[in-house]
Amino acid sequence: MAKLIRSFSSFAAKVIAFIGRHPAPILVLPSLWFLGRYLPFWKDIDATVQLIASPYDDNLLHFPPLYSFLGRVPFFVIDSILSGHAPGIFERQHPSLAAVYGLVVLQHAGLWLALRYFIFSFPARDIARGCITLFLASIASFYAFAHTCGSEAMTPVAYFLVFGAGIRVLLSRATWISWVIYTAALFLAAGSRHINLILLIWLPGTVVLLWLWSFLAPRLARRLVRHSQRSRAEYPDLSGEVGSLPAFQTTARSLAIAALLCTAAAFGADKIVLSTLCHQFGVIERSSLGSAMSGRIGTWVDKLSPERKRALLDSVQRLTNDPLVKLAIQFQIEIGSYDKGTGAALADALQARGFDGEKLLAMKDQLISQSSFCFYRTLDFGLIKEIFSDFWHGFLPTNDQGIAIAMPKATFFSLERIGQNPSDWDGIKELPIFVPSTAKATLERATADNMIRHWRWLPILVWTLLFLGLGVWRAARRFLPGRYLFIGLSILSIGTLVYAANCVCIYTLPRYALPLLVAVIAFGCLVSAGSSGDKLT
């Protein structure tokens, strides 16, 4: 029996090591499952605005335009081949089901490439790589979003590319291709969701922190030796735990400059794309963050008593002298958030004052932003409590299933939107995706799907604690170089920061925790599999 167990263990190890050398087939398998079992998912009205509507304020300002219009390229190419004609990417769309599948397949392919790139971004044994390959392929959220038409499909793709290129830079293994991938991935991330702009600070910030640590670590090691009255031999060079410190110190400045230049290039390219499109289609360039913040404020204000609302109105209005901003504050308290009526009420008020067209829309966005900032400036405990409650909710009970199932739910909930405003869905509502019986059956199948459900008992908080414990243990035992743990913690921190910013700006939904989940999983892969003793491939 023991011999049989040893033989099986040896065979399993060889299989896993083979997977570590050739991860692509395993990474593809979950995509084949989704493609064979489900029609493409559709991210409700968001995807319709992004991928179907003609260029206007929402798919230029509220949603970054990069995904909104590049995502239409598969529609144009496939439908041109199939029917001989298709709308241009800046026209209203009416894609065929084959064209929608084309977009989804490209998103799946992008995910495969991003995951494989990340897997080979740090030195690890083949068997360790095989384990993290199997683990990454088991995260249903990544594949459910890749199977969804909507800009959030780009989050796992862009984040894993950024982390993969950044790890190569931080381990002094980057080539010019790494820098190109890093810049392109940042461009994609920022051009897909505004919140991803926070990702731009990750690599430059981590380079600077590692550079500072390279000076502090030797001093810390010497202090520990001096205070403990022990020999240096009992302390295995703490400075070495951060990597090759002298070499890193000599290159840190150039790495920081290169990271800043690439980050600026990505940000600048996104800004140029936005400005060019706004100019072309007559849209006044501006921030649309106020409407999202209004929703955040509404989750707090709607729970207040009439007396508390009156007191709040007085205290918030005292923070501005602009009568229109005061009016916007009043609307947010008495009517509700931007989407619940304040937006329409502001439009009516501005129209009565002679505003119209694009100037009216721009002024409305300005007023909702200024009034929302006034609410934040109060630092009211109720608002802070709402933000922290949502932040905690992202760690517990949110889990992989809760995030993944949001996509078939969004497809099903699209039916109600179609019924309310069918004209918004012209050109797409006829697709089989939106047949009521099909959408309902899809949601029921996804709810019971073990591929989607299998990690439901592990919330993000548990994953975070498990990986933190494993990383610290491996670093303490010298299995994991200290620099790897440091980089992993920076990845975890940026994902947490992105999610925290989301909670500050808008009420939380499970899908908003996707950047956090990506960062936690990337952190876990690095600290559980990373090893300095193997050649990077």
Secondary structure, DSSP 8 states (H G I E B T S, - for coil): -HHHHHHHHHHHHHHHHHHHHS-HHHHHHHHHHHHHH---EE-HHHHHHHHTS-S-HIIIIIS-HHHHHHTTHHHHHHHHHHHS----TTS-----HHHHHHHHHHHHHHHHHHHHHHHTSS---HHHHHHHHHHHHT-HHHHHHHTEESGGGHHHHHHHHHHHHHHHHHTT---HHHHHHHHHHHHHHHTT-GGGGGGGGHHHHHHHHHHHHHHHHHHHHHHHHHHHT--GGGS--GGGGGS-HHHHHHHHHHHHHHHHHHHHHHHHHHHHHHHHHHHHTT------HHHHHHHHHHHHHTTS-HHHHHHHHHHHHTT---HHHHHHHHHHHHT-SGGGTHHHHHHHHHHHTT--HHHHHHHHHHHHHHHHHHHHHTT-HHHHHHHHHHHHHHHTT-BHHHHHTHHHHHHHHHHHHHHH-GGGGTTTTTSGGG-HHHHHHHHHHHHT-HHHHTTTTSBHHHHHHHHHHHHHHHHHTTSS-HHHHHHHHHHHHHHHHHHHHHHHHS---GGGGHHHHHHHHHHHHHHHH--TTS---
